[in-house]
Amino acid sequence: MHRTPLTCFPTALALTALLLGHASAQTAPAQTAPAQTAPAQPAPAQPTPAQAAPAALTSLLTQGQGAAQAAAEARDLILKARSAYPAGSANIDQTLWKQAAAAAETAVTAAPGNPDYLKLRAQIYTEVGFWRQAELAWNAYFRAAPGAGTAESQQAAAVQYNLGYAAYTRNMPDRAAAFFGACLQLDAANVPCATWAARTALEAGNYTQAQTLYARALTLNPADKTLAYFQGLAQSAGRYGPAATRAFSRAYGDREAGRKTQALAGFQEAARSAPNFTEAYREAGRLALELGNTQAALDAYTALNALPGPTAADAFNLALATEAQQYGLSAVQTYRAAYQRYTAGDRAAAETGFQAATQQSPTYAKAWAWLGRVRYEAKNYAAAAEAYAQAVTLDPTDKSSAYYLKLAQQRK
C-alpha cells in the first residue's frame, strides 16, 4: 500500500511553529471602550493564528491520507479485475475496472500533483482501452513528471497508436497521421506506428516521407516482407497518383483483414484510377481467382499482360483464368494439380486428378487427353482408348490424341 509520508508537509509544520511562536511573543494593544447605554454584547470568538494553523495542517494531512487510501484501493481493484475477467477483455464498463478508475480519479483529485497517482490513472485507462481518457491522463502525468522513463513513454505511445488506427478506420487520415507521429515521438522504435505513419503518408501522396518512414520501419523489422513491398510501391507511387495509391493501400488492408470482396473492389478501383498500375491488376487477379470470380480474374490478367513487363506467372494465370471461364475454375485447378503430380512422378495420383477434372467438367478436352496419356503409360490400353476417344471427340484438331487413340486401340 502506498501511503503519503508525513515528511511531505515540512512547510506546513514550519508554518505552524512560526505562527505559534509569533502569537506568544505579542500582547494585544489596549482598547478604550466607548460609553454604552445598553449592556455590551460579546464579540464572536475568532480563532487565533495558533488555533487555525493546526486545523490547516490536519486538513492537509487528512487530504494526503485520503489520496493514498484511494490509490491503494485502486491498486487492489486492479488485481481483482485482472483475476475476475478473462485476459485481454478489460474494458471500462466492467464493474471492477470502473471502480478502479473512480478510485484513481479520487486519488488524483485529492493530490493533483502526485506523479504516482497520475500514472496509476493513466495505466488503468490504457489497460481498459479507454484511449481518449488515457491520452489525457498520460499528458497530465508527463506534465508532473517530465523526466518519465521509457516504460511510461511506450505505454503512452501505444495509446497514440490505437487512437491513430481508430481515426484511420473512420477515414480521418490527417488525424490518424498526427496520432502515429505522436506515437513515434514517444517511442521511436515502435514498429506499428512507423508502419502506419508510412502508410498514411503514402496514401496522402507524400511519397518522399513515405519512403523515409518505410525505411525506418524496415530498419526496425527487416524481415517484414510487406514493409519491403510497400517501400517499393512508395518509390513508384508517383506514377500512379494519390487516388490510385490510396485505393490500393486500403484494399491491401482489407485483404489482410479478410474482407476479400471489399479488397477486390479496391484493387479494381486503383487500376481504374491508374491504368498503368501493374500491381493493382496483379492483386485484383489473384484475389479474383481466390474468390472464384473468373471474369474479374480474366479482365485483370488480360490488362496486366498487355502492359510492359508481364511475368511468367502473369501469363500462367491468364491462361488459368481463360480456361476457367470455359470449363470452371475448380476443374482447371484440379487438372493443374494433377499435372504437377504427374511431373513429380506420382502417376497414380495424377490419374486420379485428371479423372476428377473430367468429372467436374465433362467437356474439358485437355483433361481427357492427359487422362488417356497416364493410362496409356500404365499400359491400361482399353481405359486409355476411352479417354483419348473423348478428347478427340471434343477437339477434333488434337492430332496427338488421335494418334495415341489408334495405338491404344491396337494395344501398342
Stockholm file with secondary structure:
# STOCKHOLM 1.0

chainA/1-412         MHRTPLTCFPTALALTALLLGHASAQTAPAQTAPAQTAPAQPAPAQPTPAQAAPAALTSLLTQGQGAAQAAAEARDLILKARSAYPAGSANIDQTLWKQAAAAAETAVTAAPGNPDYLKLRAQIYTEVGFWRQAELAWNAYFRAAPGAGTAESQQAAAVQYNLGYAAYTRNMPDRAAAFFGACLQLDAANVPCATWAARTALEAGNYTQAQTLYARALTLNPADKTLAYFQGLAQSAGRYGPAATRAFSRAYGDREAGRKTQALAGFQEAARSAPNFTEAYREAGRLALELGNTQAALDAYTALNALPGPTAADAFNLALATEAQQYGLSAVQTYRAAYQRYTAGDRAAAETGFQAATQQSPTYAKAWAWLGRVRYEAKNYAAAAEAYAQAVTLDPTDKSSAYYLKLAQQRK
#=GR chainA/1-412 SS CCCCCGGGCHHHHHHHHHHHHHHHTCCCCCCCCCCCSSCCCCCCCCCCHHHHHHHHHHHHHHHHHHHHHHHHHHHHHHHHHHHHSCTTCCCTTSHHHHHHHHHHHHHHHHSTTCHHHHHHHHHHHHHTTCHHHHHHHHHHHHHHCTTCCHHHHHHHHHHHHHHHHHHHHTTCHHHHHHHHHHHHHHCTTCHHHHHHHHHHHHHTTCHHHHHHHHHHHHHHCTTCHHHHHHHHHHHHGGGTCHHHHHHHHHHHHHHHTTCHHHHHHHHHHHHHHCTTCHHHHHHHHHHHHHHTCHHHHHHHHHHHHHSSSCCHHHHHHHHHHHHHHHHCHHHHHHHHHHHHHHHTTCHHHHHHHHHHHHHHCTTCHHHHHHHHHHHHHTTCHHHHHHHHHHHHHHCTTCHHHHHHHHHHHTTC
#=GC SS_cons         CCCCCGGGCHHHHHHHHHHHHHHHTCCCCCCCCCCCSSCCCCCCCCCCHHHHHHHHHHHHHHHHHHHHHHHHHHHHHHHHHHHHSCTTCCCTTSHHHHHHHHHHHHHHHHSTTCHHHHHHHHHHHHHTTCHHHHHHHHHHHHHHCTTCCHHHHHHHHHHHHHHHHHHHHTTCHHHHHHHHHHHHHHCTTCHHHHHHHHHHHHHTTCHHHHHHHHHHHHHHCTTCHHHHHHHHHHHHGGGTCHHHHHHHHHHHHHHHTTCHHHHHHHHHHHHHHCTTCHHHHHHHHHHHHHHTCHHHHHHHHHHHHHSSSCCHHHHHHHHHHHHHHHHCHHHHHHHHHHHHHHHTTCHHHHHHHHHHHHHHCTTCHHHHHHHHHHHHHTTCHHHHHHHHHHHHHHCTTCHHHHHHHHHHHTTC
//
